């Protein structure tokens, strides 16, 4: 017998080398840093729901020990859900305003005034949501757990 050790890593079974350890502070799927991955969960929802896709991806693939990324993924998904619900409410209100003004005398004036008011309210809500998304992106990039009032508690429980 030769004094050369057998092929493979000592202590490994099957003669092969053990898999390399995962890189520190990197996601399992895309090999991204945690803070960059968490930042992607807050891209504004109007951008083709990219934040929802990133949130689902990171929430489903990251282990439970990675609470920071899972928290931001869940909070980003819930924020996207709130945005979609608000968008549906505004759409229904706009349709209701259009239908109700068509049955009233002088409905064109009602439609014009109500439409202008609806556009202004939508703009304010859009700016508020944009500010929330930007704040979430900044806090996620800094590695902080920034909780929104209601959905933050839900995200923290499920992360």
Phi and psi restraints in degrees (value plus and minus 20) as a CYANA .aco file:
   2 UNK   PHI    -110.1   -70.1
   2 UNK   PSI     141.7   181.7
   3 UNK   PHI    -108.1   -68.1
   3 UNK   PSI     -16.1    23.9
   4 UNK   PHI     -95.0   -55.0
   4 UNK   PSI     115.5   155.5
   5 UNK   PHI     -88.2   -48.2
   5 UNK   PSI     136.3   176.3
   6 UNK   PHI     -85.7   -45.7
   6 UNK   PSI     140.8   180.8
   7 UNK   PHI     -82.2   -42.2
   7 UNK   PSI     128.3   168.3
   8 UNK   PHI      82.7   122.7
   8 UNK   PSI     151.7   191.7
   9 UNK   PHI     -98.8   -58.8
   9 UNK   PSI     113.3   153.3
  10 UNK   PHI     -78.1   -38.1
  10 UNK   PSI     109.5   149.5
  11 UNK   PHI      73.5   113.5
  11 UNK   PSI     -31.8     8.2
  12 UNK   PHI    -103.9   -63.9
  12 UNK   PSI     131.9   171.9
  13 UNK   PHI    -124.8   -84.8
  13 UNK   PSI     124.6   164.6
  14 UNK   PHI      70.4   110.4
  14 UNK   PSI     -19.3    20.7
  15 UNK   PHI      57.7    97.7
  15 UNK   PSI     -22.2    17.8
  16 UNK   PHI    -119.5   -79.5
  16 UNK   PSI     146.2   186.2
  17 UNK   PHI     -95.3   -55.3
  17 UNK   PSI     128.0   168.0
  18 UNK   PHI     -89.1   -49.1
  18 UNK   PSI     134.9   174.9
  19 UNK   PHI     -83.7   -43.7
  19 UNK   PSI     126.2   166.2
  20 UNK   PHI     -86.3   -46.3
  20 UNK   PSI     129.3   169.3
  21 UNK   PHI     -86.5   -46.5
  21 UNK   PSI     129.7   169.7
  22 UNK   PHI     -85.2   -45.2
  22 UNK   PSI     126.6   166.6
  23 UNK   PHI     -84.0   -44.0
  23 UNK   PSI     124.4   164.4
  24 UNK   PHI     -89.7   -49.7
  24 UNK   PSI     124.6   164.6
  25 UNK   PHI      37.4    77.4
  25 UNK   PSI      16.3    56.3
  26 UNK   PHI    -146.7  -106.7
  26 UNK   PSI     126.2   166.2
  27 UNK   PHI     -93.0   -53.0
  27 UNK   PSI     138.7   178.7
  28 UNK   PHI     -94.4   -54.4
  28 UNK   PSI     -59.7   -19.7
  29 UNK   PHI    -104.9   -64.9
  29 UNK   PSI     -75.8   -35.8
  30 UNK   PHI    -119.6   -79.6
  30 UNK   PSI     -20.4    19.6
  31 UNK   PHI      35.0    75.0
  31 UNK   PSI      22.7    62.7
  32 UNK   PHI    -120.8   -80.8
  32 UNK   PSI     138.8   178.8
  33 UNK   PHI     -88.9   -48.9
  33 UNK   PSI     130.7   170.7
  34 UNK   PHI     -80.4   -40.4
  34 UNK   PSI     -62.9   -22.9
  35 UNK   PHI     -89.0   -49.0
  35 UNK   PSI     -53.3   -13.3
  36 UNK   PHI     -89.4   -49.4
  36 UNK   PSI     -60.3   -20.3
  37 UNK   PHI     -84.8   -44.8
  37 UNK   PSI     -60.3   -20.3
  38 UNK   PHI     -86.7   -46.7
  38 UNK   PSI     -54.8   -14.8
  39 UNK   PHI     -82.2   -42.2
  39 UNK   PSI     -58.5   -18.5
  40 UNK   PHI     -83.4   -43.4
  40 UNK   PSI     -43.2    -3.2
  41 UNK   PHI     -93.7   -53.7
  41 UNK   PSI     -28.8    11.2
  42 UNK   PHI    -135.9   -95.9
  42 UNK   PSI      -7.4    32.6
  43 UNK   PHI     -77.9   -37.9
  43 UNK   PSI     116.3   156.3
  44 UNK   PHI     -70.8   -30.8
  44 UNK   PSI     118.4   158.4
  45 UNK   PHI     -82.7   -42.7
  45 UNK   PSI     -45.9    -5.9
  46 UNK   PHI     -88.5   -48.5
  46 UNK   PSI     -29.2    10.8
  47 UNK   PHI    -108.8   -68.8
  47 UNK   PSI      41.8    81.8
  48 UNK   PHI      37.8    77.8
  48 UNK   PSI      10.4    50.4
  49 UNK   PHI      36.6    76.6
  49 UNK   PSI      15.6    55.6
  50 UNK   PHI     -81.4   -41.4
  50 UNK   PSI     -57.6   -17.6
  51 UNK   PHI     -85.5   -45.5
  51 UNK   PSI     -52.8   -12.8
  52 UNK   PHI     -88.9   -48.9
  52 UNK   PSI     -61.0   -21.0
  53 UNK   PHI     -84.5   -44.5
  53 UNK   PSI     -66.4   -26.4
  54 UNK   PHI     -84.1   -44.1
  54 UNK   PSI     -60.8   -20.8
  55 UNK   PHI     -81.9   -41.9
  55 UNK   PSI     -64.8   -24.8
  56 UNK   PHI     -84.4   -44.4
  56 UNK   PSI     -63.3   -23.3
  57 UNK   PHI     -80.4   -40.4
  57 UNK   PSI     -71.0   -31.0
  58 UNK   PHI     -94.2   -54.2
  58 UNK   PSI     -53.2   -13.2
  59 UNK   PHI     -88.9   -48.9
  59 UNK   PSI     -55.5   -15.5
  60 UNK   PHI     -99.8   -59.8
  60 UNK   PSI     -48.6    -8.6
  61 UNK   PHI    -122.1   -82.1
  61 UNK   PSI     -42.4    -2.4
  62 UNK   PHI    -104.0   -64.0
  62 UNK   PSI     123.9   163.9
  63 UNK   PHI     -90.5   -50.5
  63 UNK   PSI     141.6   181.6
  64 UNK   PHI     -80.6   -40.6
  64 UNK   PSI     -44.6    -4.6
  65 UNK   PHI     -87.9   -47.9
  65 UNK   PSI     -43.2    -3.2
  66 UNK   PHI    -107.0   -67.0
  66 UNK   PSI      50.1    90.1
  67 UNK   PHI     -87.6   -47.6
  67 UNK   PSI     -53.8   -13.8
  68 UNK   PHI     -83.6   -43.6
  68 UNK   PSI     -69.9   -29.9
  69 UNK   PHI     -89.0   -49.0
  69 UNK   PSI     -60.2   -20.2
  70 UNK   PHI     -85.3   -45.3
  70 UNK   PSI     -56.8   -16.8
  71 UNK   PHI     -83.2   -43.2
  71 UNK   PSI     -69.2   -29.2
  72 UNK   PHI     -86.4   -46.4
  72 UNK   PSI     -53.9   -13.9
  73 UNK   PHI     -84.6   -44.6
  73 UNK   PSI     -65.9   -25.9
  74 UNK   PHI     -87.2   -47.2
  74 UNK   PSI     -63.1   -23.1
  75 UNK   PHI     -85.6   -45.6
  75 UNK   PSI     -57.4   -17.4
  76 UNK   PHI     -84.3   -44.3
  76 UNK   PSI     -59.9   -19.9
  77 UNK   PHI     -85.8   -45.8
  77 UNK   PSI     -62.9   -22.9
  78 UNK   PHI     -86.5   -46.5
  78 UNK   PSI     -57.1   -17.1
  79 UNK   PHI     -84.7   -44.7
  79 UNK   PSI     -58.9   -18.9
  80 UNK   PHI     -83.9   -43.9
  80 UNK   PSI     -59.8   -19.8
  81 UNK   PHI     -83.2   -43.2
  81 UNK   PSI     -61.5   -21.5
  82 UNK   PHI     -84.0   -44.0
  82 UNK   PSI     -60.5   -20.5
  83 UNK   PHI     -82.1   -42.1
  83 UNK   PSI     -62.3   -22.3
  84 UNK   PHI     -84.8   -44.8
  84 UNK   PSI     -61.3   -21.3
  85 UNK   PHI     -84.1   -44.1
  85 UNK   PSI     -63.8   -23.8
  86 UNK   PHI     -83.1   -43.1
  86 UNK   PSI     -60.4   -20.4
  87 UNK   PHI     -82.3   -42.3
  87 UNK   PSI     -61.2   -21.2
  88 UNK   PHI     -85.0   -45.0
  88 UNK   PSI     -61.2   -21.2
  89 UNK   PHI     -81.8   -41.8
  89 UNK   PSI     -65.4   -25.4
  90 UNK   PHI     -84.7   -44.7
  90 UNK   PSI     -56.1   -16.1
  91 UNK   PHI     -85.7   -45.7
  91 UNK   PSI     -64.8   -24.8
  92 UNK   PHI     -83.6   -43.6
  92 UNK   PSI     -62.0   -22.0
  93 UNK   PHI     -84.2   -44.2
  93 UNK   PSI     -57.9   -17.9
  94 UNK   PHI     -86.0   -46.0
  94 UNK   PSI     -61.4   -21.4
  95 UNK   PHI     -85.8   -45.8
  95 UNK   PSI     -63.1   -23.1
  96 UNK   PHI     -83.0   -43.0
  96 UNK   PSI     -59.3   -19.3
  97 UNK   PHI     -84.6   -44.6
  97 UNK   PSI     -61.3   -21.3
  98 UNK   PHI     -86.4   -46.4
  98 UNK   PSI     -60.9   -20.9
  99 UNK   PHI     -90.5   -50.5
  99 UNK   PSI     -64.0   -24.0
 100 UNK   PHI     -87.5   -47.5
 100 UNK   PSI     -53.4   -13.4
 101 UNK   PHI     -96.1   -56.1
 101 UNK   PSI     -39.7     0.3
 102 UNK   PHI     -96.6   -56.6
 102 UNK   PSI     -37.9     2.1
 103 UNK   PHI    -117.1   -77.1
 103 UNK   PSI     -25.2    14.8
 104 UNK   PHI    -122.8   -82.8
 104 UNK   PSI     127.8   167.8
 105 UNK   PHI     -86.8   -46.8
 105 UNK   PSI     118.6   158.6
 106 UNK   PHI      51.0    91.0
 106 UNK   PSI      11.6    51.6
 107 UNK   PHI     -85.0   -45.0
 107 UNK   PSI     -44.9    -4.9
 108 UNK   PHI     -83.9   -43.9
 108 UNK   PSI     -58.2   -18.2
 109 UNK   PHI     -89.2   -49.2
 109 UNK   PSI     -59.5   -19.5
 110 UNK   PHI     -84.1   -44.1
 110 UNK   PSI     -63.7   -23.7
 111 UNK   PHI     -83.0   -43.0
 111 UNK   PSI     -60.8   -20.8
 112 UNK   PHI     -87.0   -47.0
 112 UNK   PSI     -66.2   -26.2
 113 UNK   PHI     -88.0   -48.0
 113 UNK   PSI     -64.6   -24.6
 114 UNK   PHI     -87.0   -47.0
 114 UNK   PSI     -57.3   -17.3
 115 UNK   PHI     -85.0   -45.0
 115 UNK   PSI     -61.1   -21.1
 116 UNK   PHI     -85.4   -45.4
 116 UNK   PSI     -61.9   -21.9
 117 UNK   PHI     -83.4   -43.4
 117 UNK   PSI     -61.1   -21.1
 118 UNK   PHI     -84.7   -44.7
 118 UNK   PSI     -59.9   -19.9
 119 UNK   PHI     -84.5   -44.5
 119 UNK   PSI     -60.7   -20.7
 120 UNK   PHI     -86.7   -46.7
 120 UNK   PSI     -62.6   -22.6
 121 UNK   PHI     -85.7   -45.7
 121 UNK   PSI     -61.9   -21.9
 122 UNK   PHI     -80.2   -40.2
 122 UNK   PSI     -61.0   -21.0
 123 UNK   PHI     -83.6   -43.6
 123 UNK   PSI     -62.8   -22.8
 124 UNK   PHI     -83.7   -43.7
 124 UNK   PSI     -64.4   -24.4
 125 UNK   PHI     -84.9   -44.9
 125 UNK   PSI     -59.6   -19.6
 126 UNK   PHI     -81.9   -41.9
 126 UNK   PSI     -62.4   -22.4
 127 UNK   PHI     -85.8   -45.8
 127 UNK   PSI     -58.9   -18.9
 128 UNK   PHI     -84.6   -44.6
 128 UNK   PSI     -65.4   -25.4
 129 UNK   PHI     -83.4   -43.4
 129 UNK   PSI     -59.6   -19.6
 130 UNK   PHI     -82.8   -42.8
 130 UNK   PSI     -61.1   -21.1
 131 UNK   PHI     -84.1   -44.1
 131 UNK   PSI     -59.5   -19.5
 132 UNK   PHI     -84.6   -44.6
 132 UNK   PSI     -62.8   -22.8
 133 UNK   PHI     -83.6   -43.6
 133 UNK   PSI     -63.3   -23.3
 134 UNK   PHI     -84.7   -44.7
 134 UNK   PSI     -62.4   -22.4
 135 UNK   PHI     -83.4   -43.4
 135 UNK   PSI     -60.5   -20.5
 136 UNK   PHI     -83.5   -43.5
 136 UNK   PSI     -59.5   -19.5
 137 UNK   PHI     -84.3   -44.3
 137 UNK   PSI     -62.4   -22.4
 138 UNK   PHI     -85.7   -45.7
 138 UNK   PSI     -67.5   -27.5
 139 UNK   PHI     -86.5   -46.5
 139 UNK   PSI     -57.5   -17.5
 140 UNK   PHI     -86.9   -46.9
 140 UNK   PSI     -59.4   -19.4
 141 UNK   PHI     -87.0   -47.0
 141 UNK   PSI     -49.4    -9.4
 142 UNK   PHI    -101.7   -61.7
 142 UNK   PSI     -28.4    11.6
 143 UNK   PHI      62.4   102.4
 143 UNK   PSI       2.6    42.6
 144 UNK   PHI    -120.7   -80.7
 144 UNK   PSI     127.9   167.9
 145 UNK   PHI    -111.6   -71.6
 145 UNK   PSI      75.3   115.3
 146 UNK   PHI    -118.5   -78.5
 146 UNK   PSI      96.7   136.7
 147 UNK   PHI    -119.8   -79.8
 147 UNK   PSI     111.4   151.4
 148 UNK   PHI     -99.2   -59.2
 148 UNK   PSI     136.6   176.6
 149 UNK   PHI     -72.1   -32.1
 149 UNK   PSI     -76.5   -36.5
 150 UNK   PHI    -120.7   -80.7
 150 UNK   PSI     -67.8   -27.8
 151 UNK   PHI     -93.0   -53.0
 151 UNK   PSI     -39.4     0.6
 152 UNK   PHI     -86.0   -46.0
 152 UNK   PSI     -58.2   -18.2
 153 UNK   PHI     -87.3   -47.3
 153 UNK   PSI     -60.5   -20.5
 154 UNK   PHI     -83.5   -43.5
 154 UNK   PSI     -63.6   -23.6
 155 UNK   PHI     -85.2   -45.2
 155 UNK   PSI     -57.8   -17.8
 156 UNK   PHI     -87.8   -47.8
 156 UNK   PSI     -57.4   -17.4
 157 UNK   PHI     -86.3   -46.3
 157 UNK   PSI     -57.9   -17.9
 158 UNK   PHI    -112.9   -72.9
 158 UNK   PSI     -25.9    14.1
